[in-house]
Amino acid sequence: MGSRSPRPARPIRSGRYPAKELCSQCGLCDTRYVAHVKEACAFLDQQLTQLEEQTHGRSRESLRSGSLAVTDTDYFGVYEAMYTARKRDPIPGAQWTGIVSSIGMKALTTGLVEGVVCVQADERDRFQPRPILARTPEAVWAARVNKPTLSPNLSVLEQVEQSGLKRLLVIGVGCQIQALRAVEKKLGLEKLYVLGTPCVDNVSRAGLQKFLETTSRSPQTVVHYEFMQDFHIHFKHEDGSVEKVPFFGLKTKELKDVFAPSCLSCFDYVNALADLVVGYMGSPLGWQWLLVRNQRGQELLDLVWEELETQPVISQGSRRAAVQQGIPAYDQALTLPMWLAQIMGAVIERFGPRGLEYARFSIDSHFTRNYLYVRRHYPHKLEQHVPPFARRIVEQYQLPQD
């Protein structure tokens, strides 16, 4: 990336993008499928429950037995199996061990699919996403590593249609996949597989630059980063070094405006409409968290199963006090001195929530924040936009009364 300035993000024009400032730039409106945007867009018509039924044959709501208690299905969505895994032989240059890239490549080499929708990086800027329809394993391999910016993955749907292929794998995040599921039957495919990643707090390219410059010691050399289970942000640099910054030392007041309004209004952290989800937040450091949601997801996982090392999923500690204390801290944009943030990070890493309890902590923290954001900025959307499972999660906590 060097010293070149980032490319400007695509402007949100209210005429072309009906969600206006809430547009997540998923790419649907850049295709002829824009005709279906009012039903497909997660920020115009939240329909997770209906789409769960369509995709999995059941939904979080249909699985409830009448109890008012919050369940793991509320948190993690419909799933058939859950694993902690990592590749025995990691892919060089992968963000973690390369499970997502391996599945994409194997899906092509085995003939399971004829194309893979994934995201490479712009040649001039490693953080600028460039969605592609990959037809070779090499093209999928070139797409490894997350691009933590808004990405128009669905902009390639017309290429899919023009190519004539009938079996497709799409790799994407929640807002993209909700739109995809809403138009799935109009794509003319014989088989669609969806490999999802959990997603939260994306930014525009300019917002990413502000985050890097505000947080990292060397923003120009960052290769990738992630908010990790040890309550630190891990920045990997070009020289291979890893810089760790504690969550509690973030300059919250300066960074509250960098996250996209769509991400601050999202309640699909765990990508509920994917067939298989590969993330990290429900597993120990260095491992990946896999959620198989249906038979298609199992088919995808089977492609690489023999290449994986697995261990049982764990859940330790308690998140509730940390989440409750974090609500006013974020609201008031509190930032601790770095020395104290380092101590707090070390203590919570040792005694705080781990495994699935860390995943619940992260979901609780983001859902309470996002609920408040929607209530304050889009009160007319609150009733329809917040799914029932998110309400049940948020109701566990005391929120400030505006």
Long-range contacts (C-beta under 8 A, 24 or more apart in sequence): 1-125, 1-126, 1-127, 1-220, 2-220, 3-220, 4-124, 4-125, 6-125, 6-127, 6-128, 6-205, 6-206, 6-208, 6-209, 7-122, 7-124, 7-125, 7-128, 7-205, 8-205, 8-206, 9-149, 9-150, 9-204, 9-205, 9-206, 10-152, 18-44, 19-43, 19-44, 19-262, 21-261, 22-261, 22-262, 22-265, 22-378, 23-262, 24-150, 24-175, 24-176, 24-202, 24-260, 24-262, 24-263, 24-266, 25-150, 25-151, 25-152, 25-262, 26-152, 26-153, 26-154, 26-175, 26-176, 26-179, 27-131, 27-151, 27-152, 27-153, 27-154, 27-155, 27-156, 27-157, 27-176, 28-154, 28-155, 28-157, 28-179, 28-183, 30-152, 30-154, 30-155, 31-154, 31-155, 31-157, 31-158, 32-158, 33-154, 33-157, 33-183, 33-186, 36-182, 36-183, 36-186, 37-179, 39-182, 40-178, 40-179, 40-182, 40-183, 41-178, 41-179, 42-174, 42-175, 42-178, 42-179, 42-266, 42-268, 43-175, 43-262, 43-265, 43-385, 46-267, 46-384, 46-385, 46-386, 46-387, 47-178, 47-182, 48-178, 48-267, 48-268, 48-272, 48-273, 48-387, 49-387, 49-388, 51-178, 51-181, 51-182, 51-273, 52-77, 52-78, 52-272, 52-273, 54-181, 55-181, 55-273, 55-275, 55-293, 55-294, 56-293, 56-294, 57-294, 60-272, 60-388, 60-389, 61-388, 61-389, 68-392, 70-392, 70-393, 70-396, 72-356, 73-389, 74-389, 74-392, 74-393, 75-270, 75-359, 75-360, 75-363, 75-389, 75-393, 76-270, 76-282, 76-291, 76-359, 77-270, 77-271, 77-272, 77-291, 77-293, 78-272, 78-293, 78-294, 79-291, 79-292, 79-293, 80-292, 80-293, 80-294, 80-297, 80-298, 81-291, 81-292, 81-298, 82-282, 82-289, 82-290, 82-291, 82-292, 82-313, 83-289, 83-290, 83-292, 83-310, 83-313, 84-282, 84-283, 84-284, 84-287, 84-288, 84-289, 84-290, 84-310, 84-311, 84-312, 84-313, 84-314, 84-355, 85-287, 85-288, 85-290, 85-308, 85-309, 85-310, 85-311, 86-286, 86-287, 86-288, 86-308, 86-309, 87-304, 87-307, 87-308, 87-309, 88-307, 88-308, 88-309, 89-307, 91-141, 91-144, 93-144, 93-145, 94-144, 94-145, 95-144, 95-145, 95-146, 95-224, 95-226, 96-280, 96-288, 97-288, 98-144, 99-278, 99-288, 99-290, 99-304, 99-308, 100-144, 100-171, 100-195, 100-197, 100-278, 101-140, 101-141, 101-143, 101-144, 102-303, 102-304, 102-307, 103-169, 103-195, 103-276, 103-278, 103-300, 103-301, 103-303, 103-304, 104-134, 104-137, 104-140, 104-143, 104-169, 104-171, 104-195, 105-137, 105-140, 105-141, 106-303, 106-304, 107-169, 107-193, 107-300, 107-303, 108-134, 108-135, 108-136, 108-137, 108-140, 109-137, 110-303, 112-167, 112-169, 112-193, 112-299, 112-300, 112-303, 113-167, 113-168, 113-169, 113-191, 113-193, 114-163, 114-165, 114-166, 114-167, 114-168, 115-160, 115-163, 115-165, 115-167, 115-168, 115-169, 116-140, 116-168, 116-169, 116-170, 116-171, 117-153, 117-154, 117-156, 117-160, 117-168, 117-169, 117-170, 117-171, 117-172, 118-143, 118-171, 119-143, 119-147, 119-151, 119-153, 119-171, 121-145, 121-147, 125-205, 126-223, 127-205, 127-208, 128-205, 129-153, 131-155, 131-156, 132-156, 133-159, 133-160, 133-163, 143-171, 145-223, 145-224, 146-197, 146-224, 146-226, 148-202, 148-203, 148-208, 148-224, 148-225, 149-202, 149-203, 149-204, 149-205, 149-207, 149-208, 150-202, 150-203, 150-204, 150-260, 150-262, 151-176, 154-179, 154-180, 157-183, 157-187, 160-187, 160-189, 161-187, 161-188, 165-189, 166-190, 166-191, 167-191, 167-193, 168-192, 168-193, 169-193, 169-194, 169-195, 169-300, 170-194, 170-195, 171-195, 171-196, 171-197, 172-196, 172-197, 172-274, 173-197, 173-198, 173-199, 173-202, 173-271, 174-199, 174-266, 174-268, 174-269, 174-270, 174-271, 174-272, 174-273, 175-199, 175-262, 175-266, 175-268, 177-271, 177-273, 177-274, 178-268, 178-273, 180-273, 181-273, 191-296, 193-275, 193-296, 193-299, 193-300, 194-273, 194-274, 194-275, 194-276, 194-296, 195-274, 195-275, 195-276, 195-277, 195-278, 195-300, 196-271, 196-273, 196-274, 196-275, 196-276, 196-277, 196-278, 197-271, 197-277, 197-278, 197-279, 198-269, 198-270, 198-271, 198-277, 198-279, 198-281, 199-263, 199-266, 199-268, 199-269, 199-271, 200-263, 200-266, 200-269, 200-362, 200-366, 201-227, 201-259, 201-263, 201-366, 202-259, 202-260, 202-262, 202-263, 203-258, 203-259, 203-260, 203-263, 204-260, 207-257, 207-258, 207-259, 207-260, 208-258, 210-254, 210-255, 210-258, 211-255, 211-258, 214-251, 214-254, 214-255, 215-245, 215-250, 215-251, 215-255, 216-243, 216-245, 217-243, 218-243, 226-280, 228-280, 228-285, 229-280, 229-281, 229-283, 229-284, 229-285, 229-354, 229-358, 230-285, 230-345, 230-349, 231-345, 231-348, 231-349, 231-352, 232-345, 232-349, 246-338, 246-341, 246-342, 246-344, 246-345, 247-341, 247-345, 248-335, 248-336, 248-340, 248-341, 248-344, 248-345, 249-335, 249-336, 249-337, 249-338, 249-341, 249-342, 249-345, 250-335, 251-335, 252-330, 252-333, 252-334, 252-335, 253-333, 253-335, 256-333, 261-377, 264-369, 264-370, 264-373, 264-374, 265-370, 265-373, 265-374, 265-378, 265-381, 265-385, 266-370, 267-367, 267-370, 267-386, 267-387, 267-389, 267-390, 269-362, 269-363, 269-366, 269-367, 270-363, 275-300, 276-300, 276-301, 281-358, 281-359, 281-362, 282-313, 282-355, 282-356, 282-358, 282-359, 283-313, 283-355, 284-314, 284-354, 284-355, 287-311, 289-313, 289-359, 313-355, 313-356, 314-354, 314-355, 314-356, 315-354, 315-355, 315-356, 315-357, 316-353, 316-354, 316-355, 316-357, 317-351, 317-352, 317-353, 317-354, 317-357, 317-358, 318-353, 318-357, 319-352, 319-353, 319-357, 319-358, 319-360, 319-361, 319-364, 320-396, 322-348, 322-352, 322-353, 322-361, 323-361, 323-364, 323-365, 323-368, 323-397, 324-397, 324-398, 326-365, 327-368, 327-369, 327-372, 327-397, 327-398, 327-399, 327-400, 328-400, 330-365, 330-369, 331-372, 331-400, 363-393, 364-393, 364-396, 364-397, 367-393, 367-394, 368-394, 368-397, 368-399, 371-399, 372-399, 372-400, 375-402, 376-402
